[in-house]
């Protein structure tokens, strides 16, 4: 029997938690194992239950999403956190990415996007709502491109697709390359840009004007 994906929902609004839990119940192999009203409540429950995926709000009383994510990832580094965000909370994103958060989606996102985010993150990938990425571009402090950074044409192709939310499989299909080759290009990009993960890589690319999002 396939092991169920264990999910935590951390949000101070009961109606939102109940709605998300009802949506997740559509998936037979997904199980909500933690419901928490704030970060402190979640961290207490984390002492006895380790979920696979955490759906985490940013603006909460007692302990906010950023501090919660930092504390949780220090205790359980392999934890996969998806931030459930409002459009006016972009100032937190870069710090949360550097802390190790895996994905960001908007509270207004539909069911299919929530499912895709969970599925991608469960595979070890990152996920960004595209509307959210565009808003980050508007507020981010742009830096000059590092003259020492040299990407070849294929690395630029892979980087563009990563920044547009494509998975390794989708990138391999678009570029007619093996998944193993795409994984190697992704690793090279992380090393060249000194970034920690794909989410951090996306932010670096935006900051340094390496890509132009549509």
C-alpha positions in Angstrom: 0.0 0.0 0.0 1.3 3.4 -1.0 2.3 5.6 1.9 0.2 8.7 2.3 1.6 12.2 1.8 1.3 13.9 5.2 0.3 17.5 5.1 0.2 20.3 7.7 -2.0 23.4 7.3 -0.9 26.4 9.3 -3.2 29.4 9.1 -5.0 31.5 11.7 -8.4 31.5 9.8 -10.5 28.5 10.6 -12.6 28.9 7.5 -9.5 28.8 5.3 -8.1 25.8 7.0 -11.4 23.9 6.7 -11.7 24.8 3.0 -8.2 23.7 2.2 -8.7 20.4 4.2 -11.8 19.7 2.2 -10.0 20.3 -1.1 -7.1 18.0 -0.1 -9.6 15.3 0.8 -10.1 14.8 -2.9 -6.7 13.0 -3.0 -6.9 9.5 -1.6 -3.1 9.4 -0.8 -3.0 12.7 0.9 -3.7 13.2 4.6 -3.8 16.3 6.8 -2.0 15.4 9.9 -1.6 18.9 11.5 -3.9 21.8 11.7 -2.4 24.8 13.5 -3.7 28.3 14.2 -0.3 30.0 14.3 3.4 29.2 14.1 3.8 28.5 17.8 1.0 26.0 17.7 2.6 24.3 14.7 6.1 24.1 16.2 4.6 22.4 19.3 2.8 19.8 17.2 6.1 19.3 15.2 7.6 17.8 18.3 5.4 14.7 17.8 4.3 14.7 14.1 6.6 15.3 11.1 4.6 16.2 8.0 6.0 15.9 4.4 4.5 19.2 3.2 3.6 22.3 5.2 1.1 24.8 3.8 2.1 28.0 5.7 0.5 31.4 6.0 2.7 34.4 6.4 0.6 36.9 8.5 -0.3 35.2 11.7 -0.5 36.3 15.3 1.9 35.0 18.0 4.5 33.7 15.5 4.5 34.7 11.8 5.2 32.5 8.8 8.8 33.7 8.3 9.9 33.0 11.9 7.9 29.7 11.8 9.7 28.6 8.6 13.1 29.4 10.0 12.5 27.6 13.2 10.9 24.6 11.6 13.6 24.1 9.0 16.3 24.3 11.6 14.7 21.4 13.4 13.6 19.4 10.3 15.8 20.5 7.4 14.1 18.1 5.0 10.7 19.7 5.6 9.0 21.0 2.4 7.2 24.3 3.0 4.7 25.9 0.6 3.9 29.6 1.5 0.3 30.5 1.0 0.5 34.2 0.3 -1.4 37.4 -0.3 -0.1 39.7 -3.1 1.1 42.4 -0.7 3.6 40.1 1.1 6.5 40.0 -1.4 8.9 41.6 1.0 9.2 38.3 2.9 9.9 36.1 -0.1 13.7 36.4 -0.6 14.4 35.9 3.1 12.1 32.9 3.1 13.7 31.4 0.0 17.1 31.8 1.6 15.8 30.1 4.7 14.8 27.1 2.5 11.1 27.5 1.7 10.2 25.4 -1.4 7.2 27.2 -3.0 4.9 30.1 -3.1 1.3 30.3 -4.2 -1.4 32.9 -3.8 -4.5 32.4 -1.5 -6.6 33.2 -4.5 -5.1 30.3 -6.5 -7.4 27.5 -7.8 -7.5 23.9 -6.7 -5.4 22.7 -9.7 -2.6 25.1 -8.9 -2.6 24.0 -5.2 -2.5 20.4 -6.3 0.4 21.1 -8.8 2.4 23.0 -6.1 2.1 20.1 -3.7 2.9 17.5 -6.3 6.0 19.4 -7.5 7.3 20.1 -4.0 6.8 16.4 -3.0 9.1 15.5 -5.9 11.8 17.8 -4.6 11.0 20.7 -7.1 10.2 24.3 -6.4 7.0 26.1 -7.5 6.0 29.7 -8.0 2.7 31.2 -9.0 3.5 33.3 -12.0 1.5 36.3 -10.9 3.5 36.4 -7.7 6.8 36.3 -9.6 5.7 39.3 -11.7 4.9 41.2 -8.5 8.3 40.4 -7.0 9.9 41.8 -10.1 8.2 45.2 -9.5 9.5 45.5 -5.9 12.9 43.9 -6.1 16.1 45.9 -5.8 17.8 45.3 -9.1 21.5 44.7 -9.1 24.0 45.0 -11.9 24.9 41.7 -13.6 28.0 40.1 -12.2 30.6 40.5 -15.0 32.3 37.3 -13.8 29.1 35.3 -14.4 29.2 33.5 -17.7 26.3 31.3 -18.8 26.4 29.5 -22.1 23.3 29.5 -24.4 22.0 26.2 -23.2 22.3 27.2 -19.5 20.4 30.4 -20.4 17.6 28.2 -22.0 17.4 26.0 -19.0 17.4 29.0 -16.6 14.6 30.7 -18.5 12.4 27.6 -18.3 13.2 27.1 -14.6 12.1 30.7 -13.9 8.9 30.0 -15.8 8.0 27.1 -13.5 8.9 24.2 -15.8 9.8 20.9 -14.2 12.9 18.9 -15.3 10.8 16.6 -17.3 9.1 19.5 -19.1 12.4 21.2 -19.8 13.9 18.0 -21.2 10.9 17.7 -23.6 11.2 21.4 -24.7 14.9 21.3 -25.3 15.0 17.7 -26.6 17.6 16.7 -23.9 17.6 13.9 -21.3 16.4 14.6 -17.8 19.9 13.7 -16.6 21.4 16.4 -18.8 18.8 18.9 -17.4 19.7 18.0 -13.9 23.4 18.6 -14.7 22.6 22.0 -16.2 20.5 22.9 -13.1 23.4 21.9 -10.8 25.8 24.0 -12.9 23.5 27.0 -12.6 23.3 26.6 -8.8 27.1 26.4 -8.5 27.8 29.3 -10.9 25.3 31.6 -9.1 26.1 30.4 -5.6 22.4 29.8 -4.9 21.0 27.1 -2.6 18.0 25.8 -4.5 15.9 26.5 -7.6 13.7 29.0 -5.8 16.9 31.0 -4.8 18.1 30.7 -8.3 14.9 32.3 -9.7 15.4 35.2 -7.3 19.0 35.6 -8.3 18.1 35.6 -12.0 15.5 38.3 -11.5 17.8 40.5 -9.3 20.6 40.3 -11.9 18.4 40.7 -14.9 19.4 37.4 -16.4 15.8 36.8 -17.5 12.8 38.8 -18.6 9.5 37.3 -17.4 6.6 37.6 -19.8 
